[in-house]
């Protein structure tokens, strides 16, 4: 089984635009670009042995973001933090 990374997309001011998880960061970066998302950088924030562990970590980051900002990141359509919280 491959490792699963939790990552975030950042704008030019290093503001978080999106949290996600993938087993292939390069492929996923290309998918975001093809979808029209505008971002300056992608940053892997943690790597996990299972999808379940990555999902839990992603949810924790989303929850923290929402607590600090009162909203989810711009490109996140669902808030996993609420589901896991």
C-alpha positions in Angstrom: 0.0 0.0 0.0 1.3 3.4 -0.9 1.7 6.3 1.5 -1.0 9.0 1.6 0.0 12.6 1.9 -2.1 15.5 3.3 -1.3 18.7 1.4 -2.4 22.3 1.1 -2.5 24.7 -1.8 -1.2 28.2 -1.1 -1.5 31.5 -2.8 1.3 34.0 -3.4 0.9 35.3 0.2 1.1 31.8 1.6 -2.6 31.9 2.5 -4.2 28.4 2.5 -6.6 27.9 -0.3 -7.3 24.1 0.0 -6.5 21.0 2.1 -6.5 17.6 0.4 -5.0 14.2 0.5 -3.5 12.0 -2.2 -1.2 9.1 -2.9 0.4 11.0 -5.8 1.1 14.7 -5.2 2.4 15.3 -8.7 -0.7 13.9 -10.4 -3.0 15.7 -8.0 -1.2 19.0 -8.6 -1.9 18.6 -12.3 -5.5 17.8 -11.7 -5.9 21.0 -9.6 -4.4 23.1 -12.4 -6.6 21.5 -15.0 -9.6 22.2 -12.8 -8.7 25.9 -13.0 -7.6 26.4 -9.4 -5.2 29.3 -9.0 -2.4 28.7 -6.6 1.3 29.4 -6.2 2.5 26.4 -4.2 1.6 23.0 -3.0 2.9 21.9 0.4 2.8 18.4 1.9 2.1 18.8 5.6 2.0 15.1 6.6 2.3 11.6 5.3 0.5 8.5 6.5 0.5 4.8 6.1 -3.3 4.6 5.5 -6.0 6.6 3.9 -8.0 6.5 7.2 -5.1 8.1 9.1 -4.7 10.8 6.4 -8.4 11.5 6.4 -8.3 12.0 10.2 -5.2 14.4 9.9 -6.9 16.3 7.1 -10.1 16.7 9.1 -8.1 18.0 12.1 -6.4 20.6 9.9 -9.8 21.6 8.4 -11.3 21.9 11.9 -8.4 24.1 13.1 -8.7 26.3 10.0 -12.4 26.8 10.5 -11.9 27.6 14.2 -9.3 30.3 13.3 -11.0 31.8 10.2 -14.7 31.0 10.7 -14.9 29.4 7.3 -13.3 26.6 5.2 -10.5 27.2 2.7 -11.6 28.8 -0.6 -11.4 25.7 -2.8 -12.7 23.1 -0.2 -16.3 22.3 -1.2 -16.9 20.1 1.9 -15.6 20.5 5.4 -14.3 17.2 6.5 -13.4 18.8 9.9 -17.1 19.1 10.7 -17.7 15.4 9.7 -14.9 14.2 11.9 -15.2 16.7 14.7 
